[in-house]
Amino acid sequence: MFSKKIYTLILLAAAFDSQAATINFDALQPFNNYDPIPAAYASTADVTVSYSSLNLDGTVAYSDVLLWNAGYADLNTAAFAHTSGLLLSIKLTAVNPSQSVNLSSFDVAAYPTGSVGTTLAATNFRVVDGDDFSNVLVDYAPYAASRFAAQTFSPNLTAHSLNIILGTDWNLGVNNINFNVAAVPLPGAVWLFGTALAGLGLTRKVRKA
Protein backbone atom coordinates (compact mmCIF):
# COMPACT_ATOMS: atom_id res chain seq x y z
CA MET A 1 0.00 0.00 0.00
CA PHE A 2 2.80 2.38 0.88
CA SER A 3 4.56 1.81 -2.44
CA LYS A 4 1.34 2.40 -4.37
CA LYS A 5 0.88 5.77 -2.68
CA ILE A 6 4.40 6.82 -3.61
CA TYR A 7 3.87 5.70 -7.20
CA THR A 8 0.63 7.65 -7.41
CA LEU A 9 2.42 10.78 -6.21
CA ILE A 10 5.08 10.28 -8.86
CA LEU A 11 2.46 9.99 -11.58
CA LEU A 12 0.70 13.12 -10.32
CA ALA A 13 3.97 15.05 -10.32
CA ALA A 14 4.68 13.95 -13.89
CA ALA A 15 1.26 15.04 -15.11
CA PHE A 16 1.22 18.30 -13.15
CA ASP A 17 0.64 21.43 -15.21
CA SER A 18 0.22 24.83 -13.57
CA GLN A 19 -3.09 26.61 -14.00
CA ALA A 20 -3.61 28.74 -17.05
CA ALA A 21 -3.19 32.50 -16.70
CA THR A 22 -4.49 35.49 -18.66
CA ILE A 23 -2.90 38.87 -19.21
CA ASN A 24 -5.90 41.20 -19.25
CA PHE A 25 -5.16 44.91 -19.13
CA ASP A 26 -8.74 45.66 -18.08
CA ALA A 27 -7.66 44.78 -14.54
CA LEU A 28 -5.39 47.85 -14.50
CA GLN A 29 -8.26 50.30 -14.82
CA PRO A 30 -8.61 53.07 -13.93
CA PHE A 31 -5.59 54.36 -15.81
CA ASN A 32 -4.87 57.25 -18.15
CA ASN A 33 -4.28 56.75 -21.84
CA TYR A 34 -0.53 56.56 -22.58
CA ASP A 35 0.25 55.21 -19.09
CA PRO A 36 3.00 52.56 -19.21
CA ILE A 37 2.17 49.01 -18.20
CA PRO A 38 3.77 48.27 -14.81
CA ALA A 39 6.97 46.27 -15.18
CA ALA A 40 6.39 42.51 -14.96
CA TYR A 41 2.62 42.98 -14.85
CA ALA A 42 0.75 39.63 -14.82
CA SER A 43 3.91 37.63 -14.08
CA THR A 44 3.30 34.44 -12.10
CA ALA A 45 5.43 32.22 -9.91
CA ASP A 46 6.24 30.20 -13.05
CA VAL A 47 6.35 32.81 -15.82
CA THR A 48 7.99 36.23 -16.07
CA VAL A 49 6.20 38.68 -18.35
CA SER A 50 8.18 41.59 -19.78
CA TYR A 51 7.18 44.51 -22.00
CA SER A 52 9.23 46.64 -24.36
CA SER A 53 9.06 48.73 -27.53
CA LEU A 54 11.68 47.61 -30.04
CA ASN A 55 13.46 48.98 -33.05
CA LEU A 56 13.12 46.98 -36.25
CA ASP A 57 16.44 45.22 -35.56
CA GLY A 58 15.16 43.96 -32.19
CA THR A 59 17.09 46.39 -30.01
CA VAL A 60 15.17 48.03 -27.17
CA ALA A 61 13.98 51.57 -27.81
CA TYR A 62 11.82 51.81 -24.66
CA SER A 63 11.57 49.38 -21.75
CA ASP A 64 7.79 49.61 -21.73
CA VAL A 65 4.62 49.55 -23.79
CA LEU A 66 1.65 51.85 -23.22
CA LEU A 67 -1.99 51.44 -22.25
CA TRP A 68 -5.18 52.68 -23.84
CA ASN A 69 -8.76 52.59 -22.64
CA ALA A 70 -11.65 51.67 -24.94
CA GLY A 71 -11.00 52.45 -28.59
CA TYR A 72 -9.02 49.61 -30.15
CA ALA A 73 -11.92 48.04 -32.05
CA ASP A 74 -14.12 46.32 -29.45
CA LEU A 75 -11.39 45.67 -26.87
CA ASN A 76 -12.04 47.26 -23.47
CA THR A 77 -8.34 48.11 -23.15
CA ALA A 78 -5.18 47.49 -25.17
CA ALA A 79 -1.39 47.61 -25.04
CA PHE A 80 0.54 49.32 -27.85
CA ALA A 81 4.10 50.35 -28.73
CA HIS A 82 5.60 53.43 -27.08
CA THR A 83 5.71 55.38 -30.35
CA SER A 84 4.57 54.69 -33.89
CA GLY A 85 7.21 53.02 -36.03
CA LEU A 86 8.34 50.72 -33.21
CA LEU A 87 7.47 47.10 -32.46
CA LEU A 88 5.39 46.13 -29.46
CA SER A 89 7.02 43.22 -27.62
CA ILE A 90 5.37 41.11 -24.91
CA LYS A 91 7.65 38.30 -23.80
CA LEU A 92 6.72 35.29 -21.65
CA THR A 93 9.61 33.37 -20.11
CA ALA A 94 9.48 30.31 -17.86
CA VAL A 95 11.19 30.93 -14.51
CA ASN A 96 12.46 27.36 -14.30
CA PRO A 97 15.10 26.74 -17.02
CA SER A 98 13.74 23.24 -17.54
CA GLN A 99 10.17 24.41 -18.12
CA SER A 100 8.39 25.82 -21.15
CA VAL A 101 5.60 28.32 -21.72
CA ASN A 102 2.59 27.50 -23.86
CA LEU A 103 0.99 30.49 -25.60
CA SER A 104 -2.57 29.48 -26.35
CA SER A 105 -4.22 32.68 -27.61
CA PHE A 106 -4.32 36.49 -27.71
CA ASP A 107 -6.43 39.27 -29.25
CA VAL A 108 -5.32 41.92 -31.76
CA ALA A 109 -7.22 45.00 -32.94
CA ALA A 110 -6.66 48.40 -34.56
CA TYR A 111 -7.59 51.90 -33.45
CA PRO A 112 -10.12 53.52 -35.85
CA THR A 113 -8.20 56.65 -36.76
CA GLY A 114 -6.34 58.04 -39.76
CA SER A 115 -7.26 56.03 -42.83
CA VAL A 116 -10.93 55.71 -43.66
CA GLY A 117 -10.45 52.02 -44.41
CA THR A 118 -11.79 49.29 -42.17
CA THR A 119 -8.39 47.69 -41.51
CA LEU A 120 -4.85 48.70 -40.56
CA ALA A 121 -1.84 46.86 -41.96
CA ALA A 122 0.45 45.08 -39.50
CA THR A 123 3.68 44.91 -41.46
CA ASN A 124 5.46 43.02 -38.69
CA PHE A 125 3.42 40.50 -36.73
CA ARG A 126 4.97 37.28 -35.45
CA VAL A 127 5.85 35.18 -32.44
CA VAL A 128 9.57 34.52 -32.01
CA ASP A 129 11.66 32.36 -29.71
CA GLY A 130 12.52 34.74 -26.86
CA ASP A 131 15.02 37.38 -27.99
CA ASP A 132 16.07 35.37 -31.07
CA PHE A 133 14.45 37.31 -33.91
CA SER A 134 15.89 34.85 -36.43
CA ASN A 135 13.85 32.02 -34.90
CA VAL A 136 10.32 32.92 -36.03
CA LEU A 137 7.85 30.37 -34.69
CA VAL A 138 4.83 31.79 -36.52
CA ASP A 139 4.56 34.76 -38.90
CA TYR A 140 1.14 36.41 -39.39
CA ALA A 141 2.36 39.36 -41.49
CA PRO A 142 1.16 40.96 -43.59
CA TYR A 143 -2.02 41.16 -41.57
CA ALA A 144 -4.97 43.56 -41.90
CA ALA A 145 -6.10 44.33 -38.34
CA SER A 146 -9.76 45.23 -37.97
CA ARG A 147 -10.71 48.64 -36.61
CA PHE A 148 -14.09 47.31 -35.49
CA ALA A 149 -13.69 43.78 -34.10
CA ALA A 150 -10.68 42.21 -32.40
CA GLN A 151 -9.42 38.92 -33.82
CA THR A 152 -8.28 36.06 -31.62
CA PHE A 153 -5.09 34.25 -32.63
CA SER A 154 -4.45 30.75 -31.27
CA PRO A 155 -0.81 29.85 -32.01
CA ASN A 156 -0.61 27.10 -29.35
CA LEU A 157 3.17 27.43 -29.29
CA THR A 158 5.47 26.02 -26.63
CA ALA A 159 9.02 27.15 -25.85
CA HIS A 160 11.08 28.28 -22.88
CA SER A 161 10.47 31.89 -23.93
CA LEU A 162 7.88 33.26 -26.37
CA ASN A 163 7.81 36.82 -27.68
CA ILE A 164 4.76 38.42 -29.33
CA ILE A 165 5.95 41.06 -31.82
CA LEU A 166 3.49 43.53 -33.39
CA GLY A 167 4.04 46.68 -35.44
CA THR A 168 4.97 49.03 -36.74
CA ASP A 169 1.97 51.28 -36.16
CA TRP A 170 1.06 52.16 -32.57
CA ASN A 171 -2.59 52.01 -33.58
CA LEU A 172 -2.20 48.22 -33.38
CA GLY A 173 -3.05 46.82 -29.93
CA VAL A 174 -3.07 43.55 -27.98
CA ASN A 175 -5.03 42.17 -25.02
CA ASN A 176 -6.27 38.91 -23.47
CA ILE A 177 -3.08 36.87 -23.69
CA ASN A 178 -3.65 33.31 -22.44
CA PHE A 179 -0.77 31.08 -21.41
CA ASN A 180 0.30 28.27 -19.11
CA VAL A 181 3.45 26.37 -18.15
CA ALA A 182 4.02 23.11 -19.97
CA ALA A 183 4.55 20.05 -17.80
CA VAL A 184 8.15 18.97 -17.26
CA PRO A 185 8.90 15.31 -18.09
CA LEU A 186 10.44 13.43 -15.19
CA PRO A 187 13.93 11.95 -15.62
CA GLY A 188 14.03 8.34 -16.70
CA ALA A 189 15.52 7.29 -13.37
CA VAL A 190 12.44 8.58 -11.56
CA TRP A 191 10.13 6.63 -13.84
CA LEU A 192 12.18 3.48 -13.23
CA PHE A 193 11.99 4.07 -9.50
CA GLY A 194 8.21 4.47 -9.68
CA THR A 195 7.83 1.40 -11.85
CA ALA A 196 9.94 -0.62 -9.44
CA LEU A 197 7.78 0.47 -6.53
CA ALA A 198 4.64 -0.43 -8.44
CA GLY A 199 6.09 -3.83 -9.22
CA LEU A 200 6.98 -4.31 -5.58
CA GLY A 201 3.43 -3.53 -4.54
CA LEU A 202 2.04 -5.95 -7.14
CA THR A 203 4.44 -8.69 -6.03
CA ARG A 204 3.35 -8.33 -2.41
CA LYS A 205 -0.28 -8.56 -3.46
CA VAL A 206 0.37 -11.78 -5.41
CA ARG A 207 2.20 -13.33 -2.47
CA LYS A 208 -0.68 -12.57 -0.14
CA ALA A 209 -3.05 -14.28 -2.54
Backbone hydrogen bonds in HBPLUS format (Angstrom, degrees):
<---DONOR---> <-ACCEPTOR-->    atom                        ^
c    i                          cat <-CA-CA->   ^        H-A-AA   ^      H-
h    n   atom  resd res      DA  || num        DHA   H-A  angle D-A-AA Bond
n    s   type  num  typ     dist DA aas  dist angle  dist       angle   num
A0005-LYS N   A0001-MET O   3.12 MM   4  6.43 152.6  2.20 148.9 155.4     1
A0006-ILE N   A0002-PHE O   3.18 MM   4  6.52 157.9  2.23 149.1 154.6     2
A0007-TYR N   A0003-SER O   2.97 MM   4  6.19 160.0  2.01 148.2 153.9     3
A0008-THR N   A0004-LYS O   2.92 MM   4  6.10 154.5  1.98 146.0 152.8     4
A0009-LEU N   A0005-LYS O   3.04 MM   4  6.31 155.8  2.10 147.0 152.9     5
A0010-ILE N   A0006-ILE O   3.00 MM   4  6.32 150.3  2.09 147.1 155.4     6
A0011-LEU N   A0007-TYR O   2.97 MM   4  6.29 158.0  2.02 150.9 156.2     7
A0012-LEU N   A0008-THR O   2.94 MM   4  6.20 155.5  2.00 148.9 155.8     8
A0013-ALA N   A0009-LEU O   2.94 MM   4  6.13 155.4  2.00 146.0 152.4     9
A0014-ALA N   A0010-ILE O   3.00 MM   4  6.24 152.2  2.08 146.2 153.7    10
A0015-ALA N   A0011-LEU O   3.06 MM   4  6.27 148.6  2.16 144.5 152.4    11
A0016-PHE N   A0012-LEU O   2.99 MM   4  5.93 118.4  2.38 139.1 154.0    12
A0016-PHE N   A0013-ALA O   3.37 MM   3  5.12 147.2  2.48  92.2 101.4    13
A0021-ALA N   A0179-PHE O   2.77 MM 158  5.49 168.5  1.78 166.9 170.3    14
A0179-PHE N   A0021-ALA O   2.93 MM 158  5.49 165.5  1.95 158.2 162.4    15
A0023-ILE N   A0177-ILE O   2.74 MM 154  4.91 160.8  1.77 142.5 148.6    16
A0177-ILE N   A0023-ILE O   3.05 MM 154  4.91 151.3  2.13 136.4 137.6    17
A0027-ALA N   A0024-ASN O   3.27 MM   3  6.17 158.2  2.32 121.2 124.2    18
A0028-LEU N   A0025-PHE O   3.05 MM   3  5.49 160.9  2.09 111.6 117.7    19
A0029-GLN N   A0026-ASP O   3.10 MM   3  5.69 164.8  2.13 116.8 121.6    20
A0035-ASP N   A0032-ASN O   3.05 MM   3  5.59 149.1  2.15 139.0 138.0    21
A0034-TYR N   A0067-LEU O   2.89 MM  33  5.34 158.5  1.93 173.1 166.0    22
A0067-LEU N   A0035-ASP O   2.76 MM  32  5.41 141.5  1.91 151.5 164.1    23
A0037-ILE N   A0065-VAL O   3.03 MM  28  6.12 162.4  2.06 164.6 163.9    24
A0041-TYR N   A0038-PRO O   3.05 MM   3  5.41 144.5  2.18 141.8 136.1    25
A0043-SER N   A0040-ALA O   3.04 MM   3  5.54 150.7  2.13 142.1 139.0    26
A0044-THR N   A0047-VAL O   2.81 MM   3  5.08 155.9  1.87 150.3 157.4    27
A0095-VAL N   A0046-ASP O   2.72 MM  49  5.21 168.8  1.73 141.1 142.0    28
A0048-THR N   A0093-THR O   2.80 MM  45  5.21 165.4  1.82 156.8 156.1    29
A0093-THR N   A0048-THR O   2.96 MM  45  5.21 159.3  2.00 146.0 152.8    30
A0050-SER N   A0091-LYS O   2.95 MM  41  5.22 157.7  2.00 146.8 153.9    31
A0091-LYS N   A0050-SER O   2.90 MM  41  5.22 163.2  1.93 154.1 158.1    32
A0052-SER N   A0089-SER O   3.04 MM  37  5.21 155.1  2.11 146.9 149.7    33
A0089-SER N   A0052-SER O   2.88 MM  37  5.21 137.9  2.05 171.8 173.0    34
A0053-SER N   A0062-TYR O   2.81 MM   9  5.04 168.8  1.82 149.6 153.1    35
A0061-ALA N   A0053-SER O   2.85 MM   8  5.69 153.5  1.92 148.1 156.7    36
A0062-TYR N   A0053-SER O   3.05 MM   9  5.04 159.8  2.09 143.6 146.2    37
A0054-LEU N   A0087-LEU O   2.78 MM  33  4.88 161.3  1.82 144.0 146.7    38
A0087-LEU N   A0054-LEU O   2.84 MM  33  4.88 164.9  1.86 143.0 148.0    39
A0055-ASN N   A0059-THR O   2.79 MM   4  5.40 164.9  1.81 161.9 167.1    40
A0058-GLY N   A0055-ASN O   2.93 MM   3  5.37 163.8  1.96 118.4 122.0    41
A0066-LEU N   A0080-PHE O   2.86 MM  14  5.39 155.5  1.92 167.8 165.3    42
A0080-PHE N   A0066-LEU O   2.94 MM  14  5.39 151.7  2.02 141.1 149.1    43
A0068-TRP N   A0078-ALA O   2.95 MM  10  5.36 137.7  2.13 155.2 159.9    44
A0078-ALA N   A0068-TRP O   3.02 MM  10  5.36 145.4  2.14 146.1 152.0    45
A0073-ALA N   A0071-GLY O   3.00 MM   2  5.68 112.2  2.48 113.7  96.6    46
A0075-LEU N   A0072-TYR O   2.96 MM   3  5.65 161.7  2.00 147.9 148.3    47
A0079-ALA N   A0174-VAL O   2.97 MM  95  5.28 152.3  2.05 141.8 150.6    48
A0174-VAL N   A0079-ALA O   3.05 MM  95  5.28 146.5  2.17 136.7 147.0    49
A0086-LEU N   A0083-THR O   3.32 MM   3  6.07 153.3  2.40 137.0 138.6    50
A0085-GLY N   A0168-THR O   2.54 MM  83  4.63 145.5  1.65 164.1 172.2    51
A0088-LEU N   A0166-LEU O   2.72 MM  78  5.08 161.9  1.75 162.9 156.4    52
A0166-LEU N   A0088-LEU O   3.01 MM  78  5.08 152.1  2.09 140.5 147.3    53
A0090-ILE N   A0164-ILE O   3.08 MM  74  5.21 153.7  2.15 140.5 148.7    54
A0164-ILE N   A0090-ILE O   2.93 MM  74  5.21 166.7  1.95 147.1 143.1    55
A0092-LEU N   A0162-LEU O   2.77 MM  70  5.26 165.9  1.79 161.5 165.2    56
A0162-LEU N   A0092-LEU O   2.83 MM  70  5.26 157.1  1.88 151.8 157.7    57
A0094-ALA N   A0160-HIS O   2.97 MM  66  5.65 171.3  1.98 172.4 175.2    58
A0099-GLN N   A0096-ASN O   2.91 MM   3  5.34 167.7  1.92 122.1 125.4    59
A0182-ALA N   A0100-SER O   2.78 MM  82  5.28 155.6  1.83 141.6 149.1    60
A0101-VAL N   A0159-ALA O   2.63 MM  58  5.50 165.1  1.65 152.0 148.7    61
A0159-ALA N   A0101-VAL O   3.02 MM  58  5.50 151.7  2.10 148.5 153.9    62
A0102-ASN N   A0180-ASN O   2.75 MM  78  5.33 173.0  1.76 166.4 166.0    63
A0180-ASN N   A0102-ASN O   3.04 MM  78  5.33 145.3  2.16 141.7 151.6    64
A0103-LEU N   A0157-LEU O   2.78 MM  54  5.27 153.6  1.85 153.3 161.3    65
A0156-ASN N   A0103-LEU O   2.95 MM  53  5.31 108.8  2.47 142.8 158.7    66
A0157-LEU N   A0103-LEU O   3.14 MM  54  5.27 137.5  2.33 141.3 141.0    67
A0104-SER N   A0178-ASN O   2.95 MM  74  5.58 145.0  2.07 141.4 150.8    68
A0178-ASN N   A0105-SER O   2.81 MM  73  5.24 168.3  1.82 152.1 156.1    69
A0106-PHE N   A0153-PHE O   2.95 MM  47  5.47 139.4  2.12 146.0 156.9    70
A0153-PHE N   A0106-PHE O   2.79 MM  47  5.47 170.1  1.80 168.3 168.9    71
A0107-ASP N   A0175-ASN O   2.88 MM  68  5.31 163.8  1.90 178.8 173.3    72
A0175-ASN N   A0107-ASP O   3.13 MM  68  5.31 148.7  2.23 137.0 141.6    73
A0108-VAL N   A0151-GLN O   2.95 MM  43  5.48 155.0  2.02 148.2 155.4    74
A0151-GLN N   A0108-VAL O   2.94 MM  43  5.48 162.7  1.97 157.5 157.3    75
A0109-ALA N   A0173-GLY O   3.08 MM  64  5.46 155.0  2.15 142.5 147.7    76
A0173-GLY N   A0109-ALA O   2.85 MM  64  5.46 173.1  1.86 166.5 167.0    77
A0110-ALA N   A0146-SER O   2.85 MM  36  5.60 150.5  1.93 156.2 149.6    78
A0111-TYR N   A0171-ASN O   2.78 MM  60  5.00 149.1  1.88 145.0 152.4    79
A0113-THR N   A0111-TYR O   2.85 MM   2  5.82 130.2  2.11 113.8  98.3    80
A0147-ARG N   A0118-THR O   3.05 MM  29  5.69 154.7  2.12 156.3 150.2    81
A0120-LEU N   A0145-ALA O   2.77 MM  25  5.07 143.8  1.90 136.9 149.1    82
A0145-ALA N   A0120-LEU O   2.80 MM  25  5.07 149.5  1.89 152.0 142.9    83
A0122-ALA N   A0143-TYR O   2.65 MM  21  5.08 165.1  1.67 162.4 167.2    84
A0143-TYR N   A0122-ALA O   3.25 MM  21  5.08 163.4  2.28 133.6 138.6    85
A0124-ASN N   A0167-GLY O   3.01 MM  43  5.10 153.9  2.08 140.4 132.0    86
A0167-GLY N   A0124-ASN O   2.78 MM  43  5.10 131.1  2.02 154.4 160.9    87
A0140-TYR N   A0125-PHE O   2.78 MM  15  5.38 149.1  1.87 150.8 160.7    88
A0126-ARG N   A0165-ILE O   3.01 MM  39  5.32 153.7  2.09 141.6 149.8    89
A0165-ILE N   A0126-ARG O   2.86 MM  39  5.32 171.7  1.86 171.2 168.3    90
A0127-VAL N   A0138-VAL O   2.93 MM  11  5.40 156.0  1.99 155.0 159.8    91
A0137-LEU N   A0127-VAL O   2.83 MM  10  5.67 145.2  1.95 148.2 159.8    92
A0138-VAL N   A0127-VAL O   3.30 MM  11  5.40 150.1  2.39 144.4 146.9    93
A0128-VAL N   A0163-ASN O   2.97 MM  35  5.22 155.9  2.03 145.4 147.1    94
A0163-ASN N   A0128-VAL O   2.99 MM  35  5.22 155.5  2.05 153.9 155.6    95
A0129-ASP N   A0135-ASN O   3.02 MM   6  5.65 152.2  2.10 157.3 166.1    96
A0132-ASP N   A0129-ASP O   3.00 MM   3  5.51 156.4  2.06 139.9 140.2    97
A0130-GLY N   A0161-SER O   2.97 MM  31  4.57 120.3  2.34 108.5 114.5    98
A0135-ASN N   A0132-ASP O   3.06 MM   3  5.55 155.7  2.12 112.9 120.2    99
A0172-LEU N   A0169-ASP O   3.11 MM   3  5.87 142.8  2.26 123.4 124.8   100
A0190-VAL N   A0187-PRO O   2.99 MM   3  5.48 130.9  2.24 110.8 122.8   101
A0191-TRP N   A0187-PRO O   3.31 MM   4  6.77 155.6  2.37 150.3 157.0   102
A0192-LEU N   A0188-GLY O   2.95 MM   4  6.25 158.6  2.00 152.3 158.2   103
A0193-PHE N   A0189-ALA O   2.96 MM   4  6.15 150.6  2.04 140.2 148.3   104
A0194-GLY N   A0190-VAL O   2.90 MM   4  6.19 160.5  1.94 150.8 155.6   105
A0195-THR N   A0191-TRP O   2.83 MM   4  6.05 159.2  1.87 151.2 157.3   106
A0196-ALA N   A0192-LEU O   2.87 MM   4  6.02 154.1  1.94 144.4 151.6   107
A0197-LEU N   A0193-PHE O   2.99 MM   4  6.28 156.0  2.05 147.4 153.7   108
A0198-ALA N   A0194-GLY O   2.94 MM   4  6.19 154.2  2.01 146.6 154.0   109
A0199-GLY N   A0195-THR O   2.87 MM   4  6.11 157.1  1.92 147.7 154.2   110
A0200-LEU N   A0196-ALA O   2.86 MM   4  6.11 149.1  1.96 144.5 153.4   111
A0201-GLY N   A0197-LEU O   2.95 MM   4  6.24 156.9  2.00 147.8 153.2   112
A0202-LEU N   A0198-ALA O   2.96 MM   4  6.23 154.2  2.03 147.7 154.8   113
A0203-THR N   A0199-GLY O   2.85 MM   4  6.05 156.1  1.91 148.4 154.9   114
A0204-ARG N   A0200-LEU O   3.03 MM   4  6.28 159.8  2.08 149.4 154.0   115
A0205-LYS N   A0201-GLY O   3.13 MM   4  6.34 149.4  2.23 139.6 147.8   116
A0206-VAL N   A0202-LEU O   2.99 MM   4  6.31 157.4  2.04 150.3 155.8   117
A0207-ARG N   A0203-THR O   3.00 MM   4  6.26 158.5  2.05 151.2 157.0   118
A0208-LYS N   A0204-ARG O   3.06 MM   4  6.27 151.5  2.14 144.1 151.1   119
A0209-ALA N   A0205-LYS O   3.14 MM   4  6.42 143.0  2.28 142.8 152.6   120
A0209-ALA N   A0206-VAL O   3.12 MM   3  5.12 123.6  2.45  94.0 108.3   121
